[in-house]
Amino acid sequence: VRLKHKEGDSVDPFFELQRRKQTATGDQVVWDCVYRSRPVDNNPSPVWDLCCVELSVLCQSKRNKKFRIVIKDYNSDGGKDSIVGYVKTSVNDLLDHALKQSVEEVVEEEDYGVSLEEFSTEKA
């Protein structure tokens, strides 16, 4: 991730995983935070720690159900954190992207003697 920010401004990014939820009256949709990372101080290219969130909590165990990954800039003086950006995605979307990335990496390594035939997604 490379975050855009104004020259001279520092950014202390963190991310939230948010699930879609309807209000008690059912007339509004809100995004409920189910995980919040620690801020990375003054870094427009953060690397966050890994996190684990139960699928039942994030998406009711429905891998196609959309949730949001929201990147925010932490405001240490107690003011409101500002949203840098967000993406709506699903577990299946992320898995598909990860699989595509790993296949592309293998294809790029063919010049080094690695071939797709050597890899299998089947369990032995």
C-alpha positions as CSV (number, residue, x, y, z in Angstrom):
1,V,0.0,0.0,0.0
2,R,1.3,3.4,-0.9
3,L,-0.8,6.2,0.7
4,K,-1.1,9.6,-1.0
5,H,-0.8,12.5,1.3
6,K,0.1,16.2,1.1
7,E,3.7,17.0,1.1
8,G,4.9,17.8,4.6
9,D,1.9,16.1,6.2
10,S,2.6,13.0,8.2
11,V,0.2,10.0,8.0
12,D,-0.2,7.5,10.8
13,P,-2.3,4.8,9.0
14,F,-4.3,2.0,10.5
15,F,-7.0,-0.2,9.0
16,E,-10.4,-1.4,10.1
17,L,-12.3,-4.4,8.9
18,Q,-16.0,-3.5,8.9
19,R,-19.1,-5.7,8.4
20,R,-22.3,-4.5,7.0
21,K,-25.1,-4.3,9.5
22,Q,-28.7,-3.0,9.5
23,T,-29.9,-0.8,12.3
24,A,-32.4,-2.2,14.8
25,T,-35.3,-0.6,12.9
26,G,-34.0,-2.1,9.7
27,D,-34.2,1.2,7.8
28,Q,-30.5,2.0,7.6
29,V,-27.3,0.2,6.8
30,V,-24.2,0.9,9.0
31,W,-20.7,-0.4,8.9
32,D,-19.6,-2.0,12.2
33,C,-15.9,-2.3,13.0
34,V,-14.9,-5.9,13.9
35,Y,-11.1,-5.3,13.9
36,R,-8.8,-2.3,14.2
37,S,-5.1,-2.5,13.6
38,R,-2.5,-0.5,15.4
39,P,-1.4,2.8,13.7
40,V,1.9,2.8,12.0
41,D,3.6,6.1,12.9
42,N,4.5,8.5,10.1
43,N,4.6,6.0,7.3
44,P,2.9,6.4,3.9
45,S,3.9,2.8,3.0
46,P,2.8,0.8,6.1
47,V,3.3,-2.9,6.7
48,W,0.7,-4.0,9.3
49,D,0.9,-7.1,11.6
50,L,-1.2,-10.1,10.5
51,C,-4.6,-10.3,12.1
52,C,-7.2,-13.1,12.5
53,V,-10.9,-12.5,12.5
54,E,-13.4,-15.4,12.6
55,L,-15.4,-15.6,9.4
56,S,-18.6,-15.8,11.4
57,V,-17.8,-12.4,12.9
58,L,-16.6,-10.8,9.6
59,C,-19.2,-12.1,7.1
60,Q,-21.5,-14.6,8.9
61,S,-19.4,-17.3,7.3
62,K,-20.7,-16.3,3.9
63,R,-17.5,-16.0,1.7
64,N,-19.3,-14.0,-0.9
65,K,-20.7,-11.4,1.6
66,K,-19.1,-8.0,1.2
67,F,-17.2,-6.3,4.0
68,R,-15.0,-3.2,4.0
69,I,-11.3,-2.6,4.5
70,V,-11.0,1.0,5.6
71,I,-7.7,2.8,5.9
72,K,-7.7,5.8,8.2
73,D,-5.1,8.3,9.4
74,Y,-4.8,8.2,13.2
75,N,-5.3,11.5,15.0
76,S,-3.2,11.4,18.2
77,D,-4.5,14.7,19.6
78,G,-7.9,13.2,20.2
79,G,-9.6,14.5,17.1
80,K,-11.6,12.4,14.6
81,D,-9.5,10.0,12.6
82,S,-9.8,10.8,8.9
83,I,-10.6,8.2,6.2
84,V,-7.8,7.8,3.6
85,G,-9.8,5.3,1.6
86,Y,-11.7,2.0,1.6
87,V,-12.5,-1.0,-0.5
88,K,-15.5,-3.3,-0.5
89,T,-14.5,-6.9,-1.0
90,S,-15.3,-10.5,0.1
91,V,-13.3,-13.4,1.3
92,N,-13.7,-15.1,-2.1
93,D,-12.5,-11.9,-3.8
94,L,-9.4,-11.9,-1.7
95,L,-8.8,-15.6,-2.2
96,D,-9.2,-15.2,-5.9
97,H,-6.7,-12.3,-6.0
98,A,-4.2,-14.2,-3.8
99,L,-4.4,-17.2,-6.1
100,K,-4.0,-15.1,-9.2
101,Q,-1.0,-13.3,-7.7
102,S,0.7,-16.5,-6.8
103,V,0.2,-17.9,-10.3
104,E,1.6,-14.7,-11.8
105,E,4.7,-15.0,-9.6
106,V,5.2,-18.6,-10.7
107,V,4.9,-17.6,-14.3
108,E,7.4,-14.8,-13.8
109,E,9.8,-17.3,-12.3
110,E,9.7,-19.6,-15.3
111,D,12.9,-18.0,-16.6
112,Y,14.5,-19.5,-13.5
113,G,13.5,-23.1,-14.2
114,V,10.2,-23.2,-12.3
115,S,7.1,-24.4,-14.2
116,L,3.4,-24.4,-13.5
117,E,3.4,-28.2,-13.7
118,E,5.4,-28.4,-10.5
119,F,2.6,-26.8,-8.5
120,S,-0.8,-28.2,-7.7
121,T,-3.7,-27.0,-5.6
122,E,-4.8,-30.5,-4.8
123,K,-3.9,-32.0,-1.4
124,A,-1.8,-35.1,-1.4
